[in-house]
Amino acid sequence: MENALTNPTDHDPRARAELRLWQRQMQRPPSRLNQFARRVQIRLNALLPERVHQAITTAIRQMVRGVLFGSQYTTSQPLAATAFAQREAVARNQIRNYRTMATAEGAVTGAGGFLLGLADFPLLIGLKIKLLFDLAAAYGYDVHDYTERLYVLHVFQLAFSSQHTRNLTYQRLAHWDDYRLTLPLNPEEFDWRTFQQEYRDYIDLAKMAQLLPFVGAAVGAVANYKLIEQLGDTAMNCYRLRHFAAEAAAE
């Protein structure tokens, strides 16, 4: 999804084709390898004391909530009366910009040893959430709306989950107008534990290698590049899904 479309008139068919391919990927049943990896990760998680799970969940909840409820005040206003192809061009540009920032940040923290490598974790989450807020604005959605911020969290979860959780999260996003009516009014009722555990399990291997001496800078740069690329791709397709669904409903 890197190359910009040069002819706006053929944008929708290409966007629809990319969306259909992405939808098939999101709805694939877990492979045997996925299932095996999930069982191993569940066993590893079971070895951790409950107080460790609670501490990690609390840390990620506070970290994400701080960014989630702070970034809304620094996010651009939603684009109004803008052609869909132009929204996509803005979104692609934003992804490139955030990818560059995340790559540089990963290289610097990866080169700085163990402590700076640990600092990459909250910095990268901040960049990811801010990217999602800016992409929401590009597609015309206002993140001052509480349910739009929860939509952002679900997009985040979809991008960084096991295939099992991805299937469930995709269905929620595919039927968002119905699902949003069931959402808790209190952010504390969001399933933070599943959120943090899936996210941590997904990126553990790539990010742990960043803490290694000598190779940390290269690993950090590549890992952050790929993670932002994946998040941007997921978000664009989620907003495409909403756009085309609304377009069909209006016909």
NUFIFI-994330 format. One line per field, with one value per residue (C-alpha): residue number from 1; y negated, x, z. Coordinates in steps of 0.2 Angstrom, whole numbers, plus 5000, padded with zeros to 4 digits. Layout:
seq = [NUM/...]
north = [Y/...]
east = [X/...]
up = [Z/...]
# end
This chain:
seq = [1/2/3/4/5/6/7/8/9/10/11/12/13/14/15/16/17/18/19/20/21/22/23/24/25/26/27/28/29/30/31/32/33/34/35/36/37/38/39/40/41/42/43/44/45/46/47/48/49/50/51/52/53/54/55/56/57/58/59/60/61/62/63/64/65/66/67/68/69/70/71/72/73/74/75/76/77/78/79/80/81/82/83/84/85/86/87/88/89/90/91/92/93/94/95/96/97/98/99/100/101/102/103/104/105/106/107/108/109/110/111/112/113/114/115/116/117/118/119/120/121/122/123/124/125/126/127/128/129/130/131/132/133/134/135/136/137/138/139/140/141/142/143/144/145/146/147/148/149/150/151/152/153/154/155/156/157/158/159/160/161/162/163/164/165/166/167/168/169/170/171/172/173/174/175/176/177/178/179/180/181/182/183/184/185/186/187/188/189/190/191/192/193/194/195/196/197/198/199/200/201/202/203/204/205/206/207/208/209/210/211/212/213/214/215/216/217/218/219/220/221/222/223/224/225/226/227/228/229/230/231/232/233/234/235/236/237/238/239/240/241/242/243/244/245/246/247/248/249/250/251]
north = [5000/4989/4981/4966/4968/4956/4956/4952/4960/4977/4976/4984/5000/5002/4998/5010/5024/5021/5021/5037/5045/5038/5044/5062/5061/5055/5069/5083/5097/5099/5110/5125/5114/5100/5112/5119/5102/5097/5113/5109/5091/5096/5108/5095/5082/5095/5096/5077/5073/5064/5049/5047/5048/5035/5024/5025/5023/5007/5000/5002/4996/4980/4977/4980/4970/4956/4955/4959/4945/4933/4935/4929/4912/4911/4920/4911/4907/4920/4917/4912/4912/4921/4933/4951/4952/4936/4943/4959/4948/4939/4955/4962/4947/4948/4966/4962/4948/4958/4973/4961/4955/4972/4979/4966/4968/4986/4985/4972/4982/4998/4991/4984/5001/5009/4994/4984/5000/5001/4983/4987/4996/4981/4970/4982/4984/4965/4963/4977/4970/4952/4960/4968/4951/4942/4956/4955/4936/4939/4950/4937/4945/4934/4943/4931/4943/4957/4971/4965/4967/4984/4988/4983/4995/5009/5005/5005/5022/5029/5024/5032/5048/5067/5073/5080/5063/5055/5064/5058/5040/5039/5045/5031/5018/5025/5022/5007/4997/5011/5016/4998/4998/5012/5003/4998/4980/4981/4984/4994/5008/5010/5027/5020/5036/5045/5029/5028/5047/5049/5033/5039/5057/5050/5039/5048/5057/5042/5030/5041/5042/5024/5025/5035/5026/5022/5027/5016/5001/5011/5022/5007/4997/5012/5018/5000/4998/5014/5011/4994/5000/5014/5002/4990/5003/5010/4993/4988/5004/5002/4984/4990/5003/4990/4978/4991/4998/4980/4977/4993/4989/4972/4979]
east = [5000/5015/5013/5001/4988/4991/4974/4960/4947/4953/4956/4940/4942/4960/4955/4941/4952/4965/4951/4944/4962/4964/4947/4951/4967/4958/4945/4957/4955/4971/4984/4991/5007/4996/4987/5003/5011/4995/4996/5014/5011/4996/5008/5021/5009/5002/5020/5020/5013/4996/5004/5015/5000/4991/5006/5009/4991/4990/5006/4999/4982/4988/5001/4988/4974/4986/4990/4972/4964/4978/4981/4964/4969/4983/4974/4970/4952/4942/4943/4926/4919/4935/4936/4939/4955/4962/4959/4969/4983/4983/4983/4997/5008/5004/5010/5026/5029/5026/5036/5051/5049/5047/5062/5073/5067/5069/5087/5092/5084/5091/5108/5107/5107/5095/5088/5085/5078/5065/5061/5056/5040/5030/5037/5032/5014/5013/5017/5005/4990/4994/4995/4978/4971/4977/4971/4954/4954/4960/4945/4933/4930/4931/4941/4933/4919/4922/4916/4928/4942/4937/4936/4955/4959/4950/4960/4976/4971/4967/4984/4993/4984/4985/4974/4961/4958/4960/4945/4934/4940/4938/4919/4917/4924/4915/4898/4904/4887/4879/4893/4896/4879/4885/4901/4904/4902/4916/4934/4939/4927/4937/4946/4963/4971/4967/4973/4990/4993/4989/5000/5014/5014/5014/5029/5039/5051/5055/5057/5067/5080/5081/5089/5103/5120/5127/5112/5099/5099/5096/5083/5074/5074/5067/5055/5047/5046/5037/5025/5020/5018/5006/4996/4994/4989/4976/4969/4967/4957/4946/4942/4939/4927/4917/4917/4911/4898/4891/4892/4882/4869/4866/4862]
up = [5000/4998/4981/4979/4966/4952/4944/4957/4946/4948/4967/4973/4963/4970/4987/4987/4980/4994/5007/5001/5002/5019/5025/5020/5030/5045/5044/5041/5055/5066/5058/5067/5070/5077/5088/5094/5098/5107/5118/5122/5126/5137/5147/5148/5155/5167/5175/5179/5196/5197/5204/5189/5177/5187/5187/5169/5165/5176/5168/5151/5155/5163/5149/5135/5144/5146/5128/5123/5133/5130/5111/5107/5112/5099/5085/5069/5066/5055/5037/5030/5013/5006/4992/4998/4987/4995/5012/5008/5001/5018/5027/5017/5020/5039/5039/5031/5043/5058/5051/5049/5067/5074/5064/5071/5088/5088/5081/5095/5109/5103/5102/5119/5128/5140/5149/5133/5125/5139/5136/5118/5124/5130/5116/5103/5110/5110/5092/5087/5096/5090/5072/5074/5080/5065/5053/5061/5057/5039/5037/5044/5062/5078/5092/5104/5103/5116/5105/5092/5104/5109/5090/5089/5103/5094/5078/5089/5096/5078/5072/5086/5091/5089/5074/5087/5095/5078/5071/5086/5085/5066/5068/5081/5069/5054/5063/5073/5072/5081/5093/5099/5107/5119/5124/5142/5146/5159/5151/5167/5160/5144/5144/5147/5152/5136/5127/5135/5135/5116/5113/5123/5117/5099/5100/5113/5101/5090/5105/5116/5103/5103/5120/5114/5113/5096/5086/5096/5085/5069/5077/5084/5068/5058/5071/5073/5054/5052/5067/5061/5043/5050/5061/5046/5034/5047/5051/5033/5029/5045/5039/5021/5028/5037/5022/5009/5022/5024/5005/5002/5016/5008/4991]
# end
